[in-house]
Structures are given as C-alpha cells and as structure tokens.
Amino acid sequence: MELKVIHTGMFKLDGGAMFGVVPKSIWNRINPADENNLCTWAMRCLLIVDGDQIILVDNGIGNKQDDKFFGYYYLHGNYSLEGSLKSAGLHPDDITDVFQTHLHFDHCGGGVKYSERQKGHFELTFRHARYWSNRDHWKWATQPNPREKASFLPENIQPIGESGHLHFVDIKKPSPFPSFDIMYADGHTDKQMLPMIHYKGRRIIFAADLLPSAGHVPLPYLMSYDTRPLITLMEKEMFLHEAVEKKYIIFFEHDPETECATLKMTDKGVRIDQTFQLQEIE
C-alpha cells in the first residue's frame, strides 16, 4: 500500500470561529491572524493506493462557486487538486473511490465540476469512481439545519446523488475497505467518518474536523463550527487518550504547516510529541 498527500490549496477562516471560546491572545501565538482576524488553513487530502483501489479521502473546495463566494475564503497558494494529482502521476479518471469524511464544502467541493459538454451543468470530477458517504450523514447534509445550511452546498451534493455513483457505508458493519477502519464522530457534524489506516505496522488517523490542526490538540480548543461542542469535547478526549496509548499518527487536513504528528501525555494533558511529513514514516 502507498499513501500520498494531495494538497488542494490554502484558504482563510475566521480565527475566532476556528478556536471558539479560546481567547485570541492565546490562539494567535500558534495560528497568527491577519488584519481581518483570518487565519490560513490547508485543505490537505490523502490518496490511498491499495492494489487495484485508488482511494481519495476528501477533495477540497473545488472551483464552481462565484467570485463573491471565494472572496470570503481567500483561496491562495500554488496547490490545486488537479495539480497535486498530476504530481502524483494520476488523472482524475484513475480514482476508483472518493471517500468523503463529510460534505462541508471545503471537504467535498472538488468532487463535482462544471460539465465540459453541457454549459451550466455539473458532472463528477472522478467519473469512474464510487463516491462514499453514509445514510445518516447524507440525510443530514441534504436536509440541513439552519446552522450548517451554508456549509452544505447543493451543487456539491445533488450531482453525486443523481449520478448513480453514490454508495453508503453501513455504519453498523466493518469498513468496506481492507486498508482502513472507520471512526465515526458526531460533534462537528452528524456521522463524520475518519479513516484509521493500517500502514507500515502503524495506525494513521485522517483526523478531518475532529482535530483540524496541531493547534487544536488541547481539549478546550474547539471550533465554533461544531454543531454539538460538548459531544466534540467527549469524542476528542477519548480519541486523544487512545491516540497516546496506541501511538497513533495523526494526519492533519487543515494545519497550514504540519502534516503528521504523534501525541504524548504531559502534566497539562495530551500535547504534540513529534511532527513530521507523511513521506518520513518508515
């Protein structure tokens, strides 16, 4: 099995929203904000090549929205979904499975694009792939609550449902993928799916929005985007202790600099131990 980072670009989000009740005087030391109180974040996805399966975990924000929409998020940097796939020696048609941790726009927007054949229509970016969600989260995303409605964009979701390529993970059964198990988390959004990948005798956890960055490791550092913050707190505490005990490697989707880290227990609670690039894992 081979793992490759697919970096789809950088964007900005409000620092207060990303760190919730933690004061700016504290979080600004680790994720400095600009003059608009915005911090830079990555959209770092993961490619799992396992035999005949080429699985893409999340796919970034895409390029379908208008300038006004993108003006809120300040996309920047030299990375793109297409460019990173090309650097990995792949074409979108090579992807066999698109695993969507959840359907917020910065995680799934790259999975649908404007049609090259019909102006104003949408088509799947990965036309040969199966797109994976689960029934609970799909219902949550297609019948959104007012708090999350702006994060679940119909143009990112409906074309998948209409394509015939949508598949559902059965949350009551083992993972359909031999290369990873699935952890479910309900605090950020309902039934977020986190791959727990078996790799070189280790476990790599694609942390998605349960733990978006290294700066979110301390327990109180929760996003205001979480729909059920107290559930996030409970899920996060259990996960952090398990990660220390079992020596998990955490893969950060949104950290602007750190790809991977291990954790340790300190007198202040769980903290970052070592940080490194995915390719450095032996």
C-alpha positions in Angstrom: 0.0 0.0 0.0 1.1 3.5 -0.8 0.0 6.9 0.7 0.3 10.2 -1.0 -0.6 13.7 0.1 -3.0 15.5 -2.2 -2.8 19.2 -1.3 -5.7 21.1 -2.9 -4.9 24.6 -1.8 -4.9 27.1 1.1 -7.8 29.2 2.4 -8.7 31.5 5.3 -11.2 31.3 8.0 -12.0 33.5 11.0 -9.7 32.7 13.9 -12.4 33.1 16.5 -14.6 30.7 14.7 -11.8 28.2 14.4 -10.9 28.3 18.2 -14.3 29.0 19.8 -14.1 30.2 23.4 -10.2 30.3 23.5 -9.1 33.9 23.6 -7.3 35.4 20.6 -4.4 36.3 22.8 -3.7 32.6 23.2 -4.5 31.1 19.8 -2.9 33.9 17.9 0.5 32.7 19.1 0.2 29.4 17.2 -2.1 30.5 14.2 -1.4 34.2 13.7 -4.4 36.1 12.2 -4.2 38.8 9.5 -5.7 42.3 9.8 -9.2 40.8 9.2 -8.8 38.2 12.0 -8.5 35.5 9.4 -6.1 32.6 9.8 -4.6 30.5 6.9 -5.6 26.8 6.7 -4.7 23.9 4.4 -7.0 21.6 2.5 -4.8 18.6 2.6 -6.3 15.4 1.3 -5.0 11.8 1.2 -4.5 9.3 -1.6 -4.5 5.6 -0.6 -3.2 3.3 -3.3 -4.0 -0.3 -2.3 -3.8 -2.8 -5.1 -6.4 -2.0 -7.7 -8.1 0.6 -5.4 -7.0 4.2 -5.7 -9.0 6.0 -2.9 -9.1 9.7 -2.5 -10.0 10.9 1.0 -11.7 14.3 0.7 -11.1 16.6 -2.3 -11.0 20.2 -1.2 -13.2 23.2 -2.1 -13.4 22.9 -5.9 -13.8 25.8 -8.3 -17.6 26.0 -9.0 -18.6 29.0 -6.9 -18.5 32.6 -7.9 -16.0 35.3 -7.1 -18.2 36.6 -4.2 -18.1 33.2 -2.5 -14.4 32.7 -2.9 -13.9 36.3 -1.8 -14.9 35.1 1.7 -12.3 32.5 1.9 -9.2 34.0 0.2 -8.0 30.9 -1.7 -4.3 31.2 -2.3 -1.1 29.2 -2.8 0.3 27.1 -5.5 -1.5 23.9 -4.8 -4.6 22.5 -6.6 -6.5 19.2 -6.7 -5.6 18.7 -10.4 -2.0 19.7 -10.0 -1.4 17.5 -7.0 -3.0 14.5 -8.7 -0.8 15.2 -11.7 2.3 15.4 -9.5 1.3 12.0 -8.1 1.2 10.6 -11.6 -2.5 10.3 -11.7 -5.5 11.6 -13.7 -9.0 12.0 -12.1 -10.2 9.1 -14.2 -7.8 6.9 -12.3 -9.5 7.3 -9.0 -11.7 4.3 -8.1 -13.2 5.6 -4.8 -13.9 9.0 -3.3 -14.2 8.7 0.4 -15.9 11.8 1.9 -15.3 12.3 5.6 -18.3 14.7 5.5 -20.0 17.0 3.0 -19.0 20.5 4.1 -17.9 22.5 1.1 -14.2 22.6 1.9 -14.0 18.8 2.1 -16.2 17.7 -0.9 -16.4 20.6 -3.4 -13.7 19.2 -5.7 -15.7 16.1 -6.3 -18.1 17.9 -8.7 -17.2 20.3 -11.5 -18.8 22.2 -14.3 -19.6 20.0 -17.3 -17.2 20.2 -20.2 -20.0 19.1 -22.5 -23.1 20.9 -21.3 -22.8 24.6 -20.3 -24.3 25.3 -16.9 -24.5 21.7 -15.9 -22.4 19.7 -13.4 -20.6 16.4 -13.7 -18.5 14.3 -11.4 -14.8 15.1 -11.4 -13.9 11.5 -10.8 -16.2 9.9 -13.4 -15.2 6.3 -12.8 -15.2 6.5 -9.0 -17.6 5.4 -6.4 -18.5 8.2 -4.0 -18.8 7.2 -0.4 -20.9 8.7 2.4 -23.3 7.1 5.0 -27.1 7.3 5.1 -27.2 9.3 8.3 -24.8 12.0 7.2 -26.3 12.1 3.7 -29.7 12.9 5.2 -28.1 15.4 7.5 -26.5 17.2 4.5 -29.5 17.1 2.1 -31.9 18.2 4.8 -29.6 20.7 6.6 -30.3 22.5 9.8 -30.1 26.3 9.7 -26.7 26.4 11.4 -25.0 24.2 8.8 -27.0 25.1 5.7 -24.4 27.4 4.3 -21.8 24.6 4.5 -23.8 22.1 2.6 -23.9 23.4 -1.0 -26.5 21.7 -3.3 -24.2 21.9 -6.2 -21.6 19.8 -4.3 -24.0 17.2 -3.2 -27.0 16.7 -5.6 -25.0 15.8 -8.7 -23.4 12.9 -6.7 -26.9 11.6 -5.6 -28.2 11.8 -9.2 -25.1 10.2 -10.8 -25.6 6.6 -9.7 -22.1 6.7 -8.2 -23.2 7.2 -4.6 -22.5 4.4 -2.2 -23.3 4.3 1.5 -21.0 2.9 4.2 -23.1 0.8 6.6 -22.2 2.3 10.0 -23.2 -0.9 11.8 -20.8 -3.1 9.8 -17.0 -3.2 9.3 -15.4 -0.8 6.8 -15.8 -1.9 3.2 -12.1 -1.0 2.6 -9.4 -3.5 3.6 -6.9 -0.7 4.0 -8.7 1.2 6.8 -11.2 1.1 9.5 -13.7 3.9 10.1 -14.2 6.0 13.2 -17.5 8.0 13.5 -17.8 11.3 15.2 -21.0 13.3 15.8 -19.8 16.6 17.4 -18.7 18.5 14.4 -21.5 17.2 12.2 -23.6 14.1 12.2 -21.6 10.9 11.4 -18.4 12.3 10.2 -16.2 9.4 9.0 -12.5 9.3 9.9 -10.3 6.7 8.2 -8.0 4.7 10.5 -5.4 3.5 8.1 -3.2 0.4 8.5 0.3 1.5 7.3 3.7 0.0 7.9 2.6 -1.5 11.2 1.2 1.8 12.4 -2.2 3.4 12.5 -2.6 6.7 10.7 -5.8 8.6 11.6 -7.1 11.1 9.0 -8.4 13.5 11.6 -10.6 15.7 9.4 -12.6 18.1 11.5 -12.4 16.3 14.8 -8.8 17.6 15.1 -8.3 20.0 12.2 -4.8 21.1 13.2 -2.0 20.6 15.6 -3.1 23.7 17.4 -6.5 22.1 18.2 -5.0 19.3 20.4 -5.6 20.9 23.8 -9.1 19.9 24.9 -10.8 23.4 25.1 -9.7 24.3 21.6 -13.0 23.5 19.8 -14.3 25.1 16.6 -17.4 27.3 16.7 -18.5 25.4 13.6 -19.1 22.2 15.7 -22.9 21.6 16.0 -22.6 19.7 19.3 -19.5 21.1 21.0 -19.9 19.1 24.2 -20.1 15.9 22.2 -16.9 17.0 20.3 -15.3 17.5 23.7 -16.1 14.0 24.8 -15.1 12.4 21.5 -11.9 14.4 21.4 -10.9 13.5 24.9 -11.5 9.7 24.3 -9.6 9.9 21.0 -6.6 11.8 22.3 -6.1 9.3 25.1 -6.4 6.4 22.7 -4.0 8.0 20.3 -1.4 8.3 23.1 -1.9 4.8 24.3 -1.8 3.2 20.9 0.8 5.5 19.4 -1.4 6.7 16.5 -0.1 9.0 13.8 -2.4 12.0 13.3 -2.8 13.3 9.7 -4.0 16.9 9.8 -6.2 18.0 7.0 -6.2 21.8 7.8 -2.9 22.5 9.6 -1.1 25.1 7.4 2.3 23.5 8.1 2.2 20.2 10.0 1.2 17.1 8.0 1.6 14.5 10.7 2.2 14.2 14.4 2.3 11.8 17.3 1.0 12.7 20.8 2.2 12.4 24.3 0.7 12.8 27.8 2.0 15.8 29.8 1.1 17.4 33.1 -1.1 19.8 31.1 -2.9 17.0 29.3 -2.3 15.5 25.8 0.1 17.5 23.7 2.0 17.2 20.4 5.1 15.0 20.6 6.8 14.8 17.2 5.8 16.4 13.9 6.9 15.1 10.5 5.9 14.7 6.9 3.9 11.7 5.7 6.8 10.5 3.5 9.1 10.3 6.5 7.1 7.4 8.1 9.2 4.3 7.9 
